[in-house]
Amino acid sequence: MKQALKAFIALGIALLIMLVIRAFAFTVYTVPSDINGMLRQGDRVMVNRLSRTELKVGDLVVYQKNADFIGKIEGLPGDTVKLGSSRYVIPKGSCEPCTTPDSRMYMVNIGNTYALMCGYQVIGKAYRLFHLPF
């Protein structure tokens, strides 16, 4: 009986540690749609929630804007980007009054379109794990 109780307590502690790590350090997402030939729909990515700063062009990020999105950073704050025949300058800060210190704007390719996201919306950098064909 004592050994069963010890095993149950050890299993409970291991489960608690796993849940804490998943909630605050790493998590796994499924890519909802193709992203510029880099990721396919159904790919699994691991998101490092601790790596949310020092983003650069080409990084895959998961960010939250009414829902979770995954995208590839195409433009940094202050960059001039060309979409179609027009040129745009990515703002260095958010247009809305913001109290967070990380209000830098990034242009993100989310598959078939581009979007602007604020730095504080970043959940973390994403790293490709694997693709399941089903």
LUMRO-355279 format. One record per residue (C-alpha): residue number from 1; residue in one letter; chain; x, y, z. Coordinates in Angstrom, 2 decimals, padded with zeros to 5 digits. Example, Ala and Ser with C-alpha at 12.3 -4.5 7.8 and 13.67 -1.06 7.14 Angstrom:
% residues 2
   k r c    east   north      up
   1 A A  012.30 -004.50  007.80
   2 S A  013.67 -001.06  007.14
//
This chain:
% residues 134
   k r c    east   north      up
   1 M A  000.00  000.00  000.00
   2 K A  002.85  002.40  000.86
   3 Q A  004.59  001.75 -002.47
   4 A A  001.38  002.41 -004.39
   5 L A  000.92  005.70 -002.53
   6 K A  004.54  006.71 -003.25
   7 A A  004.10  005.86 -006.93
   8 F A  000.86  007.85 -007.08
   9 I A  002.52  010.89 -005.43
  10 A A  005.52  010.67 -007.81
  11 L A  003.16  010.45 -010.79
  12 G A  001.20  013.46 -009.53
  13 I A  004.36  015.54 -009.06
  14 A A  005.61  014.59 -012.54
  15 L A  002.24  015.56 -014.05
  16 L A  002.26  018.89 -012.21
  17 I A  005.81  019.67 -013.42
  18 M A  004.82  018.79 -017.00
  19 L A  001.78  021.08 -016.85
  20 V A  003.80  023.99 -015.46
  21 I A  006.48  023.59 -018.14
  22 R A  003.84  023.41 -020.87
  23 A A  001.99  026.46 -019.55
  24 F A  004.99  028.73 -019.03
  25 A A  007.94  027.43 -021.10
  26 F A  007.05  025.25 -024.11
  27 T A  003.91  024.22 -025.95
  28 V A  003.03  022.54 -029.25
  29 Y A  000.80  024.07 -031.95
  30 T A -000.59  022.73 -035.21
  31 V A -000.20  024.93 -038.29
  32 P A -003.71  025.82 -039.57
  33 S A -002.68  026.75 -043.16
  34 D A  000.37  026.76 -045.46
  35 I A  002.89  029.51 -044.76
  36 N A  004.93  030.61 -047.74
  37 G A  006.24  027.14 -048.58
  38 M A  007.98  026.96 -045.22
  39 L A  005.27  025.17 -043.25
  40 R A  002.37  023.07 -044.44
  41 Q A -001.06  022.72 -042.96
  42 G A -000.87  020.09 -040.23
  43 D A  002.80  020.63 -039.34
  44 R A  003.54  020.60 -035.63
  45 V A  005.69  023.34 -034.14
  46 M A  007.17  023.70 -030.69
  47 V A  006.82  027.19 -029.25
  48 N A  009.42  028.49 -026.84
  49 R A  007.40  030.87 -024.66
  50 L A  010.58  032.15 -022.99
  51 S A  011.96  033.44 -026.31
  52 R A  009.80  036.48 -027.09
  53 T A  012.37  039.20 -027.66
  54 E A  015.06  039.92 -030.23
  55 L A  012.92  038.84 -033.16
  56 K A  014.43  039.00 -036.62
  57 V A  013.28  038.56 -040.22
  58 G A  012.58  034.91 -040.99
  59 D A  011.67  033.90 -037.43
  60 L A  008.51  031.87 -037.01
  61 V A  006.34  033.20 -034.20
  62 V A  003.03  032.34 -032.62
  63 Y A  001.06  035.39 -031.60
  64 Q A -002.38  036.10 -030.24
  65 K A -004.81  038.54 -031.84
  66 N A -008.37  037.38 -031.00
  67 A A -007.05  033.85 -031.77
  68 D A -003.66  032.16 -031.99
  69 F A -001.83  032.67 -035.29
  70 I A  001.49  031.41 -036.56
  71 G A  003.50  033.39 -039.04
  72 K A  006.90  034.28 -040.41
  73 I A  008.30  037.73 -039.63
  74 E A  008.78  039.64 -042.87
  75 G A  009.46  043.14 -041.53
  76 L A  010.89  044.74 -038.41
  77 P A  010.01  048.11 -036.86
  78 G A  011.19  050.93 -039.14
  79 D A  011.63  048.69 -042.22
  80 T A  010.16  049.73 -045.56
  81 V A  008.30  046.86 -047.24
  82 K A  006.79  046.58 -050.68
  83 L A  003.37  044.99 -051.09
  84 G A  002.21  044.92 -054.67
  85 S A  003.12  048.30 -056.14
  86 S A  002.93  050.18 -052.82
  87 R A  005.63  050.77 -050.22
  88 Y A  004.91  050.91 -046.50
  89 V A  006.99  051.80 -043.46
  90 I A  006.39  049.55 -040.47
  91 P A  005.74  051.76 -037.43
  92 K A  008.24  051.59 -034.57
  93 G A  005.45  051.61 -032.00
  94 S A  001.78  050.86 -031.81
  95 C A -000.65  053.52 -032.96
  96 E A -002.84  053.11 -029.91
  97 P A -001.76  054.45 -026.53
  98 C A -000.04  051.49 -024.97
  99 T A  001.27  051.03 -021.45
 100 T A  003.40  047.96 -022.23
 101 P A  007.11  048.47 -022.84
 102 D A  007.10  046.16 -025.89
 103 S A  004.82  047.94 -028.33
 104 R A  007.05  047.47 -031.40
 105 M A  005.24  046.51 -034.60
 106 Y A  006.20  043.60 -036.88
 107 M A  004.92  042.57 -040.31
 108 V A  004.05  038.89 -040.32
 109 N A  003.27  036.57 -043.23
 110 I A  000.42  034.32 -042.05
 111 G A  000.05  032.28 -045.20
 112 N A -002.03  033.98 -047.83
 113 T A -001.89  037.46 -046.31
 114 Y A  000.23  039.83 -044.23
 115 A A -000.62  041.29 -040.85
 116 L A  000.85  043.75 -038.38
 117 M A  001.36  042.52 -034.85
 118 C A  002.64  044.18 -031.71
 119 G A  005.55  042.73 -029.78
 120 Y A  003.41  042.18 -026.69
 121 Q A  001.14  039.82 -028.68
 122 V A  003.98  037.33 -029.26
 123 I A  003.49  034.04 -027.44
 124 G A  006.92  032.78 -028.50
 125 K A  009.25  031.67 -031.27
 126 A A  008.22  028.53 -033.12
 127 Y A  010.43  025.66 -034.26
 128 R A  009.23  023.00 -036.72
 129 L A  008.89  019.55 -035.23
 130 F A  007.20  017.23 -037.71
 131 H A  004.35  016.78 -040.19
 132 L A  001.59  014.24 -039.89
 133 P A -000.14  013.62 -043.25
 134 F A -003.56  012.88 -041.73
//
